[in-house]
Each structure stands twice: as C-alpha cells, then as structure tokens.
C-alpha cells in the first residue's frame, strides 16, 4: 500500500523517535504516553572527572620530555641488536618499575644489521672536468648486502617508476646500477596527507632492489623517501624478495637523485659505489612490558605503546622515542594521581619495529589468547595532536564522544575512523581488536624521519605534553568504560 504524504511524515517521525529514544511507537488505538528508555552509560561521572584531571596533569608535566631526552641524548640511536638498544631496554624497564608498574622483559630474537662504509662518486659523466669526480651523498638501506670492499663501478640507469624500469628490459638494465627517482609528494604532505605521500614513495625502498635485480642490475639506488632538504639521505628497511638476487641497495639524497637523472639524460654516467654493511647473527632482545592491574577486570588489557628501537643515522627522538615516552607518561600520571583503572593498562615498548617487527609478532604469538580490550600505538612523531584515530566499528566513535569533548580543550577533539593505526598493533587490528592512535600534525615529520636529523630538538615540549594528554586520557577512558567495545 502506498502512503500519502501526511502518513509518511508521521511514520518517519515515529521511526525517528524509536531510534533516538529506544521506545516503540504506540498503536493507533492507544492513548498511553510512551516512556523514553535511558541511554546506556558509557562513562560514569567519576571517570569523566578523572579524565579531566589526567588531561590537566599531562599538559603540565615534563616527564615524557625527560624520558625522550634521555633515550635520544644519553642513549642515542637504538637499532635492533645494538648496545644502545640493550641499554634502552634496561632504562625503560627501571623507569616503569619506579612508576609502580609490574614489569616483565619478554625475550625476542632480533636481526643485527650493522652499517659500514657508504660512499659513492660519479666517475664518468657528460661535461666532466679532467681528473675530477662528483660526490654523491647516500646511505645504505636496512638489510642491504655489501659490495666488495673495493666497491663496484658501473653505468647508471635512471627511471621514474617500476613501469619505466620494466620497459627498458634486461638488455638495458643488466650489469647496470638502477636509480629509482620517484619523488616524495611535498604538496600532499603540506596538505596534511604526509602518510599517503610516504606510502606512495616507500614502495620503491621496499621493492625497488628486487625489481632491479630481476632484470640483472648489480646495485639499486632510490631517491630518499621523505621531504628532507640539505642533502640528507633517508634510510629504512628494504625487502629482498625470494625470487631475486640480493644486490647492494642505498638511498641517495633528493638533490643527488635529480643530479644523476639530469646527467643520464645527457649521456653515459658511471658510478663507483662502496657499501660494506654486515648482517650479523640474531641477538636476544626484549619487549618491555609494564602493567597497571585493573581493579575490576584485570584479565582485560588495554595496550598503550611505542617502539623502542630506532634507525642509526639520528638519535630516534621522533621515531619513536616520543611514542615510548608518552606511553610511559600515561602510566606515570595514572599512578601519580592514584587512579584505579578497571581494566589492566599495559605499557609496551616494542623492540624491532623498524627492521622486522619481530617484537610485535612475538608478543602476538605469546599473548594471542589473552583478552585484549583495545590497543593504542603512538608512532608518528611528536607534532600537535588533533584527536584520535580509530580502527574499529563506527559505534566506537559514537561511544567516545564524551572523551573527544574533553580532549577538545587542548585542540584534540577529532575522532577519525581509519584503516590502520600502527605497525606494532597490526596483529590486533587483524584480530578485530579496536585500535587507536593519536592524530598528529605530520606535515614536517618526513623531513626528519629516518634521517640524521631525527634528534631531540625536533620535539616541541608543549606539543609532546599535548600528545601525552591524548594518550593518557584515551587509555584511561578505554580502561574505565562501562560497556564493552563492539567488534
């Protein structure tokens, strides 16, 4: 039966009332007044008050900054397997014990790759002055194999992307050094989409060496992935495929990538390349785990985390000393304010995110059967936070609206549904556990990320404290929800 316009409007209103207030529409013959059903409480008034206290305490604390300062300045770069990584494990474990956490060191075997000599020069190129060379600034990619100690000398082929490489074929690539000159999109980063720009370019770092090797290349260079200026090379892990030979792999600066590409267009270019990294036997290391046990549901775990390892060119301040520090701060403030989370809050400093993710994989294997209520990771620098990313069902966003209202006091009230929140909590995302991360201003993050410029001065103390507030408030809110999160 087709409804007239008045009847349709009436039905729409009744359906809206049902959805909004949980009541059933009265039958046409009834004169009873419907009674609205109370909306289930997600956060108690006490919890909301405690969240505001946490926020203010975080904004006025320098604990997180002191922690990242020690990790970056006193301990330094913390590549997996290094003495500095071991020292960082010891330091963070002791700090979490001092806070009052129940601390465990959980063993994980990690790769031990060591950077060696890395030099390059153009020894033949159009317009070359007699008896001169042109220096090229580069760094080996993580897991790169070595050249001979004397290096190798070969002609360079420059391509923009995988399709152009494929079009050249083995005849033009075999025996050559391949340069992938794919630029990081700075405009995209300036618009606040730095993660997308990075995702588009980083595939050449991971897959480029094997793609070149399949066509017979003797070495592979990539344009550094990121927005760095001043001839800063950008390191990171490469991913050798099983169906291709392993060839030496390095990242050249953006300026030098353009230089080489320009010269190749003019005529033959030859490079002498020396890379002497070593892949040493795996080393025993640890994830650092600190628990604040829940008062009502200790078996339900809320993870708050960052990764402790870093690349070796800088001191790992923004990637990811900052993430570890704000996670430690969440536990520090909860204990300092004598708050009692209903669920267990578990601070984790992951080991080996940068070149293998073995720490998170080992944790998932060892703790996969535990009841993980939620997982949070901070691994996108220390820029001003805008809110919280959510990998979960849309209902989660609605449930956290009261938390967003509190966070808005420091300009961090945005809740955003995303497809991915963090590498180390990836196993939980796949398992359907609701996952979270701060939304951070990353417009300049990739200017320093994985470079020698990842140092403490890039962190603004006030902005780090704002991140601490987001992480502490979100973690405690999740631990004290009156309802379960939908999965």
Secondary structure, DSSP 4 states (H G I P E B T S, - for coil): -PPPHHHHHHHHHHHHHHHHH--PPPPTT--PPP-PPPPPPSS-HHHHHHHHHHHHHHHT--HHHHHHHIIIIII----TTSHHHHHHHHHHHHHHHHHT-EEEEEEEEEEEEE---EEEEEEE-TTPPTT--EEE-EEEPBTPPP--TT-EEEEEEEESSHHHHHHHHHHHHTTSEEEE-PPP-HHHHHTT-HHHHHHHHHHHHHHHHHHHHHTT-SEEEEE-SS---TT-----B----TTS---EEEEE-HHHHHHHHHHHHHS--EEEEEE--EEEEEEEEEEEEEEE--SSEEEEEEEEEEE----SSS--IIIIIHHHHHHHHHHHHHHHTT---SEEEEEEEES-TTTT-HHHHHHHHHHTTSEEEEEEE--S-SSPEEEEEEES-HHHHHHTHHHHHHHGGGT--EEEE-S---STTHHHHHTT--EEEEEE--TTGGGTTTSTT-SGGG--HHHHHHHHHHHHHHHHHHHT-SSPPP-
